[in-house]
Amino acid sequence: MRFGGKHRRLVAVVITTSALLGLPTPASSAVAAKPAAPIPGAHECVPKSKADRGDATIPWDELSNPILGFDDHMIKDQTLRLINGEWHLFYSERFETPIPGGTGHAVSTDLTSWTTIEKQFPEQGSPDITRAEDARYFLTSQRNDPAGTEINTLAYNATTDPNGEWAPPAQLIAGEFTDERIIDAGLAHTKYGMFLMFKRGLHEDIIQPIAVAHSPSGSPDGPWEILGEPDLSFAENFQFFVLNGKWHVLTTKISVHIPTLYRLTGDPSDPESWLHWKEVAKFEIPPEDWNSGVGPAGIGYETANSAHLCDARKLDGYWYLTFAGSTELDTFEGRGHASIGIARSKNLKKWEVPPG
């Protein structure tokens, strides 16, 4: 593993999240026509119950970016969740050698010392973790075609204990887009069913549409209905969550890899509304030496790729953003030797990186 790097801090300017994102205040939220109605606990990075948080901490003054990286391979597309007193980090892995990639899993109580778990997700990538109504954890991912083509399918693994065994991958939206590369699955668990957002298209395609699907039963096994293309900018890496009573999705805008937040503009009980979003924020993360990479034409910088947001305000009053960064975009098939970093904010506007 490798850690370290020089740092530059930004001091947070505190304003309310509601004011920043143009969201309703608690008083106006009470008269909203339709509640967001998420499945309780499905998208909470940090549990509401103090007992469920255990002894896990975020010792900010001791952190140094990147918080996790490896000498022999790159990691990105991370997802973070606090479960039973441990931080669980899942991430895509890629090697330059014939060693197959997959989804890695590391555990920590303080985001500084990590224990890697034996890989259970070979040939899978771009994980996102949520929790179902029956208390199972779902890890969505994309699966590589065994024939070696660029075609990918979407899948999920399930477990009641992330430290234990996970069920074998089950396919999402089986029978749809069978001749395409579909990646970056993000699930929204709601009382109105389950919603799925993902990206289509080969890696070199100029046009790679985003798609939204709906499972009215609320089960990842469907049946699924493809709703169409949402009115989002060209993006990838989708993460759903509820903020101030409204559904949001965090994306990585392409081609400059900027974390970009959108708010659902319609009635969440109407499936068609999940195609309509309003951009409400871009997260500008202070660059450091370790994530200063500049890539080929079309990619401006590699400061904060595949960002994932963790609402830890119940823990210490901050939002945390994990993200991938690299000093270059030449190795690992143009993705760079990426590691995982972290930043924090009190208002989703001004971000600071660890002092190291």
Secondary structure, 3 states (H helix, E strand, C coil): CCCCCCCCCCCCCCCCHHHHHCCCCHHHHCCCCCCCCECCCCCCCCCCCHHHHCCCCCCHHHCCCCCECCCCCEEEEEEEEEECCEEEEEEEEECCCCCCCEEEEEEECCCCCCEECCCCEECEEEEEEEECCCCCEEEEEEEECCCCCCCEEEEEEEECCCCCCCCCCEECCCCCCCCCEEEEEEEEEECCEEEEEEEECCCCCCCCCEEEEEECCCCCCCCCEEEECCCCCCEEEEEEEEECCEEEEEEEECCCCEEEEEEECCCCCCHHHHHCEEEEEECCCCCCHHHCCCCCCCCCCCCCEEEEEEEEHHHHCEEEEEEEECCCCCHHHHCCCCEEEEEEECCCCCCECCCC
